[in-house]
Amino acid sequence: HDPPERGYRLAGFALSRGRGNVARDCVAVGVQGGTDAAGFLWPEGSEGVWTFEGCVAHNNDEHGIFTWQNTALVHTIRDFVGYHNAVAGISHGAYQNPYIYRDLSLYGNAYAGVVVHAVSNAEAPRPLTFANLTVHGAGRSDYLVVVDRHHPAVPVFRPTSFTGCSFAGARKAAFGWLYQGEEGPSNLELFELKSCRFSGNEFWLSRGIVPGSEIKVSDPVRGTLVLRRADEPGSLVARWNARVTRL
C-alpha cells in the first residue's frame, strides 16, 4: 500500500452484502495494509450473512479477522484458524452485535488472540458468543483476550459469553480488561465465562474499568465467582487485581 494511509482496513477477503454467500476453506496470508487491515473483513456499511467455515489467516500485518458492524443479525464463524498475525487473531467490533465464534484455534498472535471492542446486542436472540476456542499465546502476547473500550452510549444488558474455551501461553494473563480511560468514557464490562480451562494466570482487571462491571466465572476448579474492580466489595485476589465474591 502506497502511500501508507491507503492500507487502512485492507483485506484479503471482504465479506460484504449479498445473499447465499459462502466462504469455505479459504486462506489469507501475508496481507499487508495499515490500521485494522485483515485477512478477512466484515465491513461497516455493507452487511451480508455468510456461511464461513474452515478458513485460515496467518502471517498478516494486522489481524486475521477484523469485524466492524452494529447489527442484531447473527453471524457465525466456524472452524477458523488464525496464527502468527502481527496484531490479533480476531479484532471484533464495532459497538454491539451477536456474532458467534465457534470451534476456533488461535496461536501465537503478537498482541492477542481476541480483541473485544463490542458488547452484546440487547435486541438480538443471543449474546455475543465465543465457544470452544483454543487460544495459545506462544509466549508472544501479554494477554490472550484483550477487552478494549466500549462505546459509552450503547446500553449493556447482557454479558458477552465465553464457553468451553482453553487458554495457555500468555505472558501475563489469559484475559485482560485493560481500559484506562485515556480515550474518554467506556461502558460496563459484563462477561460470563463458563467451563473454560486456564494454564497460567487467568485474569487482570484494570482500575480504569467502569464501576459496577461484573465478570462471572463458573467452572469445576473455581466454582462460581464474580470479579469486580479492586476498589469494590469482595475479597482481594492480588494476581487478578480484582475483588472476588463467591456464589
MIVEXDREN-913278 format. One line per field, with one value per residue (C-alpha): residue in three letters; x, y, z. Coordinates in pm, whole numbers, plus 32768, in hexadecimal, padded with zeros to 4 digits. Last residue first. Layout:
// residues N
mido	c(Ala_...)
x	c(X_...)
y	c(Y_...)
z	c(Z_...)
END
This chain:
// residues 247
mido	c(Leu_Arg_Thr_Val_Arg_Ala_Asn_Trp_Arg_Ala_Val_Leu_Ser_Gly_Pro_Glu_Asp_Ala_Arg_Arg_Leu_Val_Leu_Thr_Gly_Arg_Val_Pro_Asp_Ser_Val_Lys_Ile_Glu_Ser_Gly_Pro_Val_Ile_Gly_Arg_Ser_Leu_Trp_Phe_Glu_Asn_Gly_Ser_Phe_Arg_Cys_Ser_Lys_Leu_Glu_Phe_Leu_Glu_Leu_Asn_Ser_Pro_Gly_Glu_Glu_Gly_Gln_Tyr_Leu_Trp_Gly_Phe_Ala_Ala_Lys_Arg_Ala_Gly_Ala_Phe_Ser_Cys_Gly_Thr_Phe_Ser_Thr_Pro_Arg_Phe_Val_Pro_Val_Ala_Pro_His_His_Arg_Asp_Val_Val_Val_Leu_Tyr_Asp_Ser_Arg_Gly_Ala_Gly_His_Val_Thr_Leu_Asn_Ala_Phe_Thr_Leu_Pro_Arg_Pro_Ala_Glu_Ala_Asn_Ser_Val_Ala_His_Val_Val_Val_Gly_Ala_Tyr_Ala_Asn_Gly_Tyr_Leu_Ser_Leu_Asp_Arg_Tyr_Ile_Tyr_Pro_Asn_Gln_Tyr_Ala_Gly_His_Ser_Ile_Gly_Ala_Val_Ala_Asn_His_Tyr_Gly_Val_Phe_Asp_Arg_Ile_Thr_His_Val_Leu_Ala_Thr_Asn_Gln_Trp_Thr_Phe_Ile_Gly_His_Glu_Asp_Asn_Asn_His_Ala_Val_Cys_Gly_Glu_Phe_Thr_Trp_Val_Gly_Glu_Ser_Gly_Glu_Pro_Trp_Leu_Phe_Gly_Ala_Ala_Asp_Thr_Gly_Gly_Gln_Val_Gly_Val_Ala_Val_Cys_Asp_Arg_Ala_Val_Asn_Gly_Arg_Gly_Arg_Ser_Leu_Ala_Phe_Gly_Ala_Leu_Arg_Tyr_Gly_Arg_Glu_Pro_Pro_Asp_His)
x	c(778A_78F0_793D_7A8A_7B3A_7C2D_7D97_7D9E_7EEA_7E7D_7D3B_7C84_7B4C_7A0B_797C_7A0B_7B64_7C0B_7B06_7A17_7A2B_7900_794C_78A8_7971_7AE5_7B52_7A03_79B8_78EF_797B_78A0_794A_7892_78B4_7810_7921_79A0_7AFA_7C23_7C9D_7D0A_7C96_7D8D_7D1B_7D87_7EF0_7F8E_7EE5_7D71_7C40_7AE5_79A4_78DA_7957_7848_78A4_780A_7905_783D_7880_79A0_79E6_7AFC_7C25_7D1F_7C30_7D0F_7C73_7D33_7C3C_7D43_7CE1_7DDB_7EDC_8040_8129_8013_8055_7F0D_7D94_7C84_7B19_79DD_7904_7958_7821_77F7_7707_75A8_7513_7622_7592_766B_76B4_7803_789E_7969_7AE1_7BB8_7BA8_7CE7_7CD0_7E1A_7EDE_8052_808C_81B1_81DB_813B_7FF6_7F18_7D9F_7CC0_7B5D_7A36_7930_794F_77F9_7766_7617_74E3_7399_7409_735F_745A_7582_76AD_77D9_78E2_7A57_7ADA_7C40_7C7C_7DBC_7E85_7FA7_8097_7FB5_8060_7F3B_7DC5_7CF3_7B7C_7A55_7946_7940_77DA_7789_7672_76B9_770D_7817_78FE_79A8_7A7E_7BF4_7C3F_7D97_7E23_7F54_8072_7FB8_807A_7F46_7DD3_7D0C_7B94_7AB4_7970_7917_77A3_76F2_75AC_74F3_74B9_75BB_76D2_77FA_7975_7A11_7B84_7C00_7D6C_7DE6_7F04_8030_7FB1_807D_7F4F_7DDE_7D28_7BC2_7B03_79A7_78F9_7792_775A_765A_7688_76C6_7756_776B_7872_7959_7979_7AE9_7BB7_7D35_7D40_7D95_7D33_7E2C_7F17_7F2B_7FF1_7F3A_8044_7F54_7DDD_7D5C_7C01_7B70_7A08_7989_7818_7721_75B5_7544_761A_76CC_7838_7939_7A76_7B89_7CFF_7CB8_7D37_7CA0_7D79_7E87_7E4F_7EE4_803D_8065_8095_8000)
y	c(7929_798E_7B01_7B79_7CC8_7CEF_7D3C_7BD6_7B79_7C3C_7B81_7C6C_7BE7_7C9D_7DFC_7EFA_7F9F_7E7B_7E85_7D5F_7BE7_7B03_7998_7848_770D_7746_75F2_756A_76A8_77EA_7949_7A80_7BC6_7CF3_7E68_7F49_804F_8078_7FEE_80CC_8002_7EFE_7D9A_7C7F_7B18_79AB_7987_7850_7730_776B_769B_772B_7690_77D2_7938_7A43_7BAB_7CFE_7E1B_7F5A_807B_815B_82CA_8386_82FF_82FC_824E_812E_800B_7ECA_7DB7_7CAB_7B3F_7A1C_7AC5_7B4F_7AA7_79D9_7873_77CB_77F4_76F0_7745_7689_77C0_7934_7A10_7B89_7BF0_7C7E_7DD6_7EC5_8002_80A6_8218_81D3_8121_8003_8027_7EF0_7D91_7CD5_7B5A_7A9D_7B96_7BED_7B65_7AA8_798C_7895_7954_7821_7843_7714_7791_76B0_77C4_793E_79E6_7B44_7B09_7A5C_7AB2_7C18_7D4B_7D78_7D70_7CE1_7DC5_7E26_7E79_7D1B_7CCD_7B57_7A8A_7BB0_7C99_7BB5_7A9A_7957_786A_788D_7753_7779_7693_77A2_791D_799D_7B09_7BB2_7D26_7E68_7F79_7F1A_7E34_7CF7_7CE0_7B70_7ACC_7C13_7CED_7C5E_7B24_79EA_790B_7911_77D1_77E6_76B9_777F_78F3_7931_7A7B_7ABF_7BF8_7D00_7DE6_7EDF_7E76_7E94_7D3A_7CF5_7B91_7B1E_7C70_7D64_7D15_7BBB_7A85_79A0_7991_7844_77EA_76B0_7745_788F_787D_79EF_7AEA_7C24_7D81_7EA7_7FE7_7F6C_7E60_7CED_7CC2_7B84_7B84_7CCC_7E3F_7EED_800B_7FE1_7EE5_7DA5_7C5C_7B4E_7A29_7A08_78A4_7829_76D7_7755_78B4_78A7_79B9_7956_7ABB_7BF4_7D0B_7CF5_7BF7_7CAD_7BAA_7BF3_7D3A_7EA2_7F49_8082_802C_816E_822B_819D_8245_8144_8000)
z	c(9184_91DC_91CF_9148_914F_9032_8FDE_8F58_8FFC_9130_9177_9265_930D_92B2_9295_919D_918F_90D8_8FC4_8FB9_8F86_8FC7_901A_8FE1_9028_8FF6_8F71_8EF0_8E28_8E45_8E22_8E2B_8DCA_8E55_8E0E_8F11_8EFD_8D95_8D4A_8D9E_8EC6_8DCA_8DF9_8DB6_8D90_8D73_8DD7_8D44_8C8D_8C80_8C2B_8BE8_8C6D_8C5C_8C44_8C59_8C0E_8C5B_8C4B_8C65_8B79_8B0B_8B47_8A92_89D0_8AF0_8BDE_8C4D_8B90_8BCF_8C14_8BD4_8BB5_8B9E_8C7B_8C7F_8B81_8AE4_8A71_8AC7_8AA7_8A61_8A19_8A7E_8A85_8A64_8A6D_8A55_8B64_8B3F_8B74_8AF9_8A5F_8951_8992_8A3E_890F_899E_89D9_89B9_8A46_89F1_89DA_89CE_8AA0_8AB0_8952_88B7_89B4_88C3_88FE_88ED_88B9_8886_8854_88A5_88AA_8888_8893_886D_890D_8880_87D6_878C_8823_8940_8850_8909_8935_8837_8852_88A0_8834_8804_87E7_8860_8809_8749_86D8_873B_870F_86E2_86AA_867C_86C4_86CD_86A9_86BE_866B_8730_86F3_87AA_878A_8669_869B_86A3_8668_862D_8613_8688_863D_856C_8503_855D_855F_8511_84D7_84A0_84DA_84DE_84C7_84FD_84B8_8572_8502_8612_8575_85AD_84D8_84E0_84C8_848E_8462_8449_84BA_846E_8391_8332_8380_8391_8339_830B_82A9_8306_8300_82B7_823D_820C_8288_81B7_823C_817B_8248_833D_82BA_8316_82B7_8287_826B_831E_830F_8450_842E_8306_81EF_81B0_8178_8191_81A3_8170_813D_80DA_8141_8126_80E4_8084_8029_7FFA_7FE3_7FBD_8078_80E5_8154_80E6_80A7_80A7_8150_815F_828C_825F_815F_80A1_81C7_8175_8020_7F8C_8000)
END
